[in-house]
Amino acid sequence: MPILGLKSKGPTTPAHFALEPLIRPNILSLVPYRAARDDYSDGVLLDANENAYGPSLAADFGKLASTDAGAATLNLLSEAERAVLNRYPSPTHDDLKRRIAALRNLPNEDWVFLGVGSDEVIDMLYRVLCVPGKDAAITTPPTYGMYAVSAQINDVGVVKVPLVLEDGAFQLDEEKLDAAFKATPNAKLLFICSPGNPTGTLIPLDAIKRIASNPNFKGVIVVDEAYIDFAPEGTSAVTLVKEYANIAVSQTLSKSFGLAAIRLGYLLASPELIQILTNAKAPYNVSLPTASLALASVSESGLAVMQKNTATLVANRTALIDGLLKIPAIGRVPGGNHANFVLAEVLDKPGGKPDNARANAIYKEMAENRGVVVRFRGNEPGCLACLRITVGTEEENATALARLSELLQ
């Protein structure tokens, strides 16, 4: 059955992969909801049951912006944009998609799907591909926890194939993945986080290509690149999307662009998969304030700010690692350190052994009494006694290092 609304064609490699048989039959045959703004967006708009008198914003809106975070965010919009908040936004935001496609060197907007953060992208992939109670997904722990949470919400089984953990490698175990492919023919999704969370480690493109070319896996490989802008150039799997129909890349504006509050994530994939997701999404899933702020962030001037801030954070990451390694009761800083965070191993004493209980106690003490909040990750595979520390400003890093030094005397 043809994919409704498809305008562009994607790659046909690898030969063993076909998307249409993977899509849930009810989704493939779905006639998408036709939203009012799909048809017309100009003139006297009496078609969408909107409020003709405009948005209900407080008269002292400008004053509220100094004390209220929500008002401050809306204050970033132009007066003209605020004036049309009573109207439904574009269902597609093609101008934003085109800007993202250009940024990531893809042909056009047909290769981009926008979501309410990467979490909606993950959930939508489960919803269009996996039959509840029947199909499965494969994850590679330690990894982002929402893959498993979203699978459970959608009643999809999860097969865990841990990364190679020895010596902090945090790389794909390709032999065990192949065994999982053979044992789980109903696996529709494979999630690869690169750089990993909480590992901060890149997965080499050659490894992803080998997995994509493996005929034992017929599903879609989702490479989650939330932290890719903190990694060296040339390491993004987006370069593979135009070559492999079974590779999709998830990214976000929450990290390098510093826009976590607006909740904008996106998937870069073949037009066929993008169209399926577009047919199944809510009509207006991305709001006008979100789209407007996102468009400003991926403009030429916005990109310049992002690149400057990212370079600063990468330099701060190096300094943070150097500072951590000078604390006697900090052991390794494992992982590839290609994200905007690092792992720090807490020892029972200087030169001693990893101490999970001590790491957890220090995490709580720092948050509750020392004014510095990090994350305890000691229960993740390969992360025994590890704290995950986000790279902050120079002053924030100095404060975190000082508190750790005090507590690890």
N, C-alpha and C positions, 0 to 999 in steps of 0.2 A: 504494500500500500504506500503511495507517495506521501511525503511529509507536507502537510498543508502549509501554504505560505512561503515555502522555500524559494529564495531568490538567487542564492549563490551555491556553488558546489565546492566541497572541500577535497582533501586528498583521498586517494584510494588505497594507499599503503597503510598497513600491511595487508597482504592478500587474504589472510585468514580472518580478517575483521569485517563485520557488517553491523551497522548500527541498528537498522530497522528491526531485526529479530530480537534485539535486546530491550526495546521499548515496550512497556506494558501495553497490551493491545488496546485498552480503553483510552490510553493517552495518545497513541498513534492515530486513532480514529477521532480524537476530540476535535470538535469545531470550536475554536476559541471564542470566548466572550468578546463581543464587539463593543468597545467602550465609546462613549460619546465623542471624546477627543480623537478617536481614531479617524473620524470622518471629517469634522469641521472644527476649527478653533478660532475663527474670526466672525464678526458680525454681532447681531443681537442674539446672545446665546440663551435660548430658552429650551434647551434639549436635555439638560443633565440634572435638573432639579436642584440647582445651586442657589445660594442666597444672593439675590441681586443687589443687596445693600452693602456688600463687602464684608471684610473680616471684622470680628469683634475684638479689637485691641484696645487696651486701656488708653484713656486720653493722655495720661502721663507716661506713655510707653517709653519715651526717651529716658526719663528719669529712672524707670524700673530697670533699664538695661545696665545700670551701674551696680545693681544689687542682686539681680535675678539672672541666673545663667541662661535660662530659656529666652528671656527677653534680649539678653546680650547677643545671643546667637542670631535671632531674627533681625537685630539691628545691623548685622553685617549685610543684609539684603538691601538692595536699592529701594527707594520709595515706590517705584513702579512695580517691583516684584512683590512688595508687601501689599500693594493695592489689589493684586489679583490672587491673593491667598484664598479667596472664596471660590475660585475656579479650580476644577480638577487639572492636575498637571498633565504633561505629555505622557502617554502610556509607554513610550519607547525611549525618549531622550536621545535621539539619534545624534545630536550635536555632541553630546558628552561621549557617546560610544565612538564617534569618529575620532575625537581627540585622544581617547585611550588607545584605539587601534593604531593611530599614528605614533603615539608614544612607544608602543610595544612592537612596532614594525609589522603590523598585520594589514591585509589589503583594505578592509573597510569595516563599517559598523556591523556587518553580518556575522562577524567573528567574535562579537562581544555581547555578553549577557550581564545585566546589572542586577544586583541583589541588595537586600537590606543587610549589609555586612556579609562576610564570607559564610556566616552560619546559614543564611537563607539559601545561598548557592549550594551548600552541602545538602541541606534538607531537600531542595528541589531535585537534585540528582537522585537521591533515594526515591523520591516520589514518582519520577518519570521512568526510572529504570527497574526498580526492584518491586516484585510482587510481595506484599506482606505475607509473612508466615511461610514463604517458599524460598526466596532468593537470599543471597549472602553478600557480604562485603569483606574485604581483606584489609587489615591494618598492620602497621609495622611499629609496634611499641619499642621504646617510649615515644609517644607521639601526642598530638593534640587530642584532648579528651572528647571534643564534640563529635568526632566521627562515630564513636561508640554510642554516645547519648542520642544522637539523631537516628542511628540505626535502631536503637531500642524503641524510640518514639514511633518509628515507621514499621516496627515488628519485622526487622531484617536481622538475620543472623550475622555474627561477626567472627571471623577466623583471624586469630592473632599470630603473626609470624614475626617474632622479635628481631630487631636489628642485631648485627654482629656487635657484641658488647666488649669483647676483649680489648684491653688497653685503650678504652674510650673511643673505639673506631666508629661506632654508631653508623654503620653502613648496611645496605641491603644484604640479606642472606639469600642470594639468588638460588642456591641449591634447595633450600627449604621452601622458598617461594614457588619454585617449580613443582615441588611435591604437593604444596597446597593447591596449586592450579589443577593438578591431576585429580586430587581428592575432593575438590569442590567445584564441579562443573557448573554449579548454579551461582557462582560468584560473578556479580555484575560490575563491581567497583573494586579498585585497588587504590588506597590512599597513601601517597608518599609525601611527607612533609620535608621540604628542602628550601632553605635551611630548616633543620628540625626544631621542634618545640617539645621538650625543653633542651634539646641537645646542642642547638646552634650549628649543626653540621650540614654541609652541602652533600647532596647525592650527585655523583658525577653523571654528566649527560650520557656517557657511553653505557652506564649501567641502566639508565632509563630506556635507552634505545634497545638494549638487549631484552629487557622485559617486554617492551612493545612489540618486538619481533618474535616473541615466544608464542608458537601456535597453540600452546596448552592453556593460554588465557585468552578468552574471547571477549572480555569485558572492557570497560573504560578505565584508563589510568588517570587519576586526578593528582596532579603535582601541586601541592599547596605551597605557594611562594609568598606568604605574608611578609617575610623578612628579606626578600631577595635584593632590595635596594641597598642593604647593608653588606652584601657579598660582593666579591670581585666581579668586574664586567665580564660578560661572556659565559656566565654560569647559569643563566635562566633557561628553563625548558621551553619557553615561548618559541625559541628558534625551531623546536621540533613540531609545533602545532601545525605548521603549514605542510609538514612532511608526513606526519602520522595521524591518521583519522582517529586512532584510539587513545590519543594523548590530549588531555585538557589541563589547563593551568588556572588555578585560582589565585587571585591577588586582592589587595585591599588598600584603601586610603588611610587605614587606621594607624599604621606604623610609620613608615618613612614620610608620609605626607602629614602626619600629626593631626588626623581628623577622625579620631575614634568616636567622637560624640555624634557625628552625622550619620554613621552606620551606612557606609557604601563599600560594598565588595563587588567583585566581578569575576566572571569566568571567561577565559579565552580558549576557544575551541572551534572545531569545524562548524560551518554554517548549519549543517544538518542538526547537530546536537543543540546549537544555540536556538534554532527555530523551534525545536521540540520544547525546550524550556520556556521560550517566549509564549508558545501556545498555551502552556499550562499555568503560567504565573498569574498572580492577582492582577487585575487591570491596571492599577496605579500603585505598584509596589514601592516605587521610589518617589519621595515627595519633592515638591518644587524647591524648598529650602536646601534639601540635601543635594539635589542636582545642580543648583546654582553655585553652592559653595564648592562642590566637586569640580565643576567646570572652571572655576577660578583657580583651583589648585593645580590643574593640569594645563593651564595656560603657560605661555612662555615665561612670564614673570613668576608665576607660581612654582614652576619647575625649578627656576633658579634658586628660590628660597629652599625648596626641598633638597636640592643637591648640596647647598651650603650647609644646611642643618645635618644632613646625613653624613657629610664629610667630618663635621665636628663631632658627631656621636661616634663615628668609627675611631677617631683619634682619642676620644674619651674612653672608649672600650679598651684600647691598648693601655692607657694609663691606669684604668681600673684593674686590669689583669696584673699589671706590674705591682700595684699596691697590694692586691690580695696575696700575691706570692711572697710578699715581705712579712706577712703575718705568720709567726712560727706554727700556730695550730691550724693553719689552712694548708691542706695537702695539694692535690691536683686542681687545676682548672680544666676539666675534661671537655671534650667536644671540639668542634672546628672553629668556634667563636666567629661565626659569619653572620650573626644576627645582632639585635640591639639589646642583648642580655648575655650574661655569662653564668656558668655553673661554678660554684666554689665548694670544695669538699672540706667538711669540718672534721678535725681529728680529735681524739680523746685527750691528747697532749702534744706538745711540739715534737714532731718526728714520729708520732704514734700512728694509731690505726683509725680508719673512718668510724665515726661514732654517730649513729643515726639518732639516738635519743638526745644527744647533746645538740645536734644540728636543729632538731625540732624545738628544743627548749630555747635555743638562741633566737630562732625565728619568732617565737611567741614573745620573748622578752623584748626584742627590738621593737616589735609592733606595739606592744601594750605599754611599755615603760620608757623606751628610748626614742620614740618618734620616727623610726625608719621601718618601712614595710617592704619585706622581700617575700619570696615564696619558698616554702619547704617542698622539695621534690625528692626526698629520700626514699619514698616508697615506689618510685618508678624504676623499671629495669635498668641496671647499669648506672643508677644515680644515687647509690647508697651514700647517706650523710651529706647530700648536696643541697645547697641553697641556690635558687635562681635569682640573680640580681639584675634588674633592668639597668642599662647604662643611662645615667642621668647627666645633669650639668656637672661642670667641674666641682662646684660647691656641694651638690647633692652627693656626688661620689666621695668627696672628702669626708662628708658627714658619715656616710655609711661605713667607710673604712675605719674612721675613728671609733664608732660604736662597736664594730666587730673586734677591733684591737682591744678595747676595754673589756669586752666580755670573754675574750679568748686568752686573757693573761694566765 
